[in-house]
Amino acid sequence: MTVLDWSGPLASGKTVRDDQVAPRASWSAVVPAGHVLTLVDVGGNQSADFLVYDAADPAERYSAPDTIAWSGNAYVRTGTVLRSNLGAPLMTVTGNEVDRQDTIGGACSKESNTLRYGHHTASHHACRENFLFEGAKWGLGPRDLVSNLNWFMNVPVEADGSLGIVDGMSGPGRRVALRAERDVLAIVSNCPQMNNPCNAFDLTPLRMIITTPEESA
């Protein structure tokens, strides 16, 4: 696996947006067709929970089952096409500095936190709340939340079929780049999970970079 200089995005082209997402915070933007969204794991092993919708019709949105079925793989890698609930392409992974990306682990919520870590965590902020907060800016609500991607999080499938959330395979500055196949709405939660040692209990920033297609730069 080749690790590139992360001072800029994986994609060539003009940078039109470059945002830092604070620990525990959320982010969203419309990524125009042909543009590339690069996510940067600034501190290492900080999960970027991710949802993507058709910007014109959010009823068409990312589908984990369709993405897995079309790619024939439970993990997302370079070349994977993120597909909608209609089986149509939304985004394509054009660059990836982590061996495998998770699309089956889901997002943390206050409810799941209490089951995993105890009722004392019920007041803790969670990705579901981030998704609801950010989605509300675009007219989305609880019915619009679906199973999400988890960039930079390591969720192995064990021999008995069980899932684990374990130490990540990412590192400071690792990136993943996604080309929008149509105008899409991307929503990110910088996972506020403080109870699992997969990020060493240290919440760090994420960076979101949108670049134009190379030919229009």
N, C-alpha and C positions, 0 to 999 in steps of 0.2 A: 504494500500500500504506500503510495507516494503522498507525503505531506508537503503541501505547498506553502509559500509565504502567504500569511493571512492578513497582510496589511491592506489588501483590497479584496473584492469579491472573487469567487471562482470564475464567474463569467466575465468576458470582455464586454465593452460597451460603456456608455456614460452612466455614472451613478446619479440617480434622480432622487434617491432617498436613502438615508443612513441613520438609523435610530438605535439607541441603546435602551434596552428594556431592563429596568431595575429588578432586583430579586423580588419575587412575589407579585410582580406587576403583570399587566396584560398589554397586548398590542394588536392592532388590526390595520389593514389597508387593502385597497383594490389594486391588484397587480394586473396591468393591461396585457392582453394577448401578445406573446412573443417576448415579454420582459422576463427577467430572471430575478427570483428572490433567493438571496443567500442568507442562511442562518449561521451565526458564528457562536460556538460554545466558548465564551470568553474565558471562563475560569476552569472549565473542564468538568465533565460528568454532571452538567446541569440540564435537566430534561426540559425540552421545549415542546409542550403539549400543543397539538396543531389540528385545526379544522380548516376546511376549504369548501367554498360554495361557488356556484355559478353566480357571478355578480348581478346578472340581469334577472335571474330567477332562482333565488336561494332554496326553493323547493328541490332543486337538483343540487346535491351535495356529496361530499366524499363518502364512499362506501368501502369499508374494510373488506367485506366478503367479496365484492366485485373485484377489488384490487388484487386480493389474494388469488381468486380463481383465475383471473386473466393472466397473472404473472406466474402462477404455479408455484408460488413460494410464500411462506408465512412472513418473510422478512422483506424489507425494502432495501434495495441496493441501487447502484448506478444503472440507469436505463429503465427502472421501474416506472410504469405509468400509473399515476393516481387516478382511479376511475370513480365515476359518480354512481349513484343508485340507478341510473339508466344505462350503465356500462360504458359511458362515453368518457374520453380523456379530459381531465381537468388540468393536471400538471404532470411534467415528466422530470425525474431526477436526472440532472445532467452532470452533476459532480457530487462526490461523496467521499469524505475522508475518514469515515467510520465503517468498519467491516459490514455491519448489519444494523438496520434501523427498525424499531419496533412499531407494529401496527395492530397488536392484539392486547396490549396491557391495559388500555383504557386510561381514564383520568381519575385522579384522586378526588374524593368528595368528603364532606364532613361525616357522612354516614359510613363510607368505607374506612375512613381514618379511625373511627371509634371501634369498628370491628377488628381492624388490624392491630391497633396500638393502645386501645383502651378508651373509656368514656371521658377521661380527662382531656382528650384531644378534640372534643366536640366543638369547642370554640375556635379551633384553628382554621385559618383561611385555607381554601382548597382550589384546585383547578376548575371544578364545576362552577364555583362562584365567579372566577375570572372569566370563564366563557360566557356566563350569563351577563356579567357587567359589560363586557366588550361587545357581545352580540346585540345588546339592547340599543347600542348606537346605530345599528343597521336595521332595526325593526325585528330582530330575532328574539325568540323566547325559549322556554324550556323544551317545547315540542321540537325545536330545531336542533337540539343537541344530539349528536350521534357518536358512535365509537370513533375515537380519534387516533391520530399518529402520535408517537412519542419520539421525537428526534433526540439522539444522543443517550437514550436510556437502554439498558441491557436487560431484556426479558427473555431468558432462555426457555425453550420447551424441553422439559425433562423426558427421560425415557418412558415414564409412566403417564405422560401427557399433561402433567402439572406445569404451572408457570412459576417462575421466580422473578423477583426484582432484586438484582444483585449489583455488585460493583460494576461501574460502567466501563466501556471500552474506548471512550472518548478521552480527550485531553485538552489542555488550554489551547484555544485557537482553532480547533477542528471545525470543519464547515460541511454544510450540505447545500447544494444549489438546485433550484426547481424552476423550470421554464413553464410559464403559463400558456396553456394551449387555447385558451379563450380568456376573456376578462373574468378574473376570479376574485372573490373576497377571501383573504387569508386571515385567520384569527389565531393568535398565539397566547398561551399562558406560560409565563416563566414559573415553572412549578414551585409552589411555596412549601413543598413537602420537607418537614424538618425532623421527621421521626424515623426515616429509613437511612441507614448508613451509606446508601449507594452514592450519595454526593458528599460523603464525609461530614454530614450535618452542616454543611457550609453552602449557603445559598449565594449564587454569583450571577452577574448580569448575562444577558444575551444581546446579540447585535443583529439587526435586520437591515439588509442592504438590497435595494431594488435597482437593477441596471436595465438600460435600454437594449434592444437587439443590436448586435454588433454593427450591422449595416446602416443603422440610423444614428450611430454615435457621432 
